[in-house]
Amino acid sequence: MTSLAKVPVTVVTGFLGAGKTTLIRHILENAGGRRLALVINEFGDVGVDGDILRSCGIESCPEENIVELANGCICCTVADDFVPAIEALLALTPRPDHIIVETSGLALPKPLVKAFDWPGIRARLTVDGVVAVVDAAAVAAGRFADDPEKLAAQRAADASVDHDNPLEEVYEDQLLCADLIVLNKTDLVSAEELGRVKAEIAATIPRAVKVVATQDGMLDAAILLGLDAKAEDDLAARPSHHDAEEGHDHDDFDSFVLALPAPSDPEGLLARLAEVAAKHDVLRIKGFLDLRGKPMRLLVQGVGTRFRQQFDRPWRAGEVRQGRLVVIGQKGIDRAAIEADLSALTAEAA
């Protein structure tokens, strides 16, 4: 089989809440006649992103062309999960013209790209490009940078402190593997902040990578698909914090699912969720709520203390109307304390 017959694959990476799913949905809505297929990976036990994209009803990517891997991190389970998912998509008739892989927000893209160098995959697929989606507001706020004063205090108290910042490492690994960086949510930052973020990104990556700015992932699919990067042949140019390791894990992060009763005041509940996120330094909250007296399901997405909501679809006949939110934070996040706080707060909001 010649390289011309290979199916191109675009890997969409980016930290928790950067806007990967929104970007992909826009690609689906503007596919330009391409038959697309999706592999979606999530960190958490509620498949929010997959559910959002399956509910699109877009002809270019029917539901059978969407495979969801709820294993926490596709980069750790390539052989067990990713390869069978790809096999299933390539067996479809008609075969997809292009496959998009959405990694979880905590995944490292380089191990996934390495898998495309395996003989059984190389003959049939090529990595058209790695697209890293960046939350401009989170970077501008210093989410991925250390607090120098706090770190100095830790080292003064204990000279043996060997500090690693897992958020920074994941974020930088995603940038370092990218062929295109999408600087998203630019409407949430000033022109000065945007310039600073662009400069920080340029200082992080050792090679020339195009950076495009956008809001709500609104980019032409022609910009994102057709990069022809052949990233599997270019691994040496994509350094990683984990290159010296035989394997890696995600023990620096925890997630759990909260079941919530139906509130009558969603605005009040979201304000209270933001309070809890700030108090416990929660990285990401997302999921669905049953809003009392409403026929539609409420999609809730939070990045740090920034929350947004929208009705995404009607509850289906026979579907259990249960509010469920995925909570993601760094290792040691206090689930019991968060549940206790939300138990009181949701009672007030109900």
Disulfide bonds with the S-S distance in Angstrom:
none
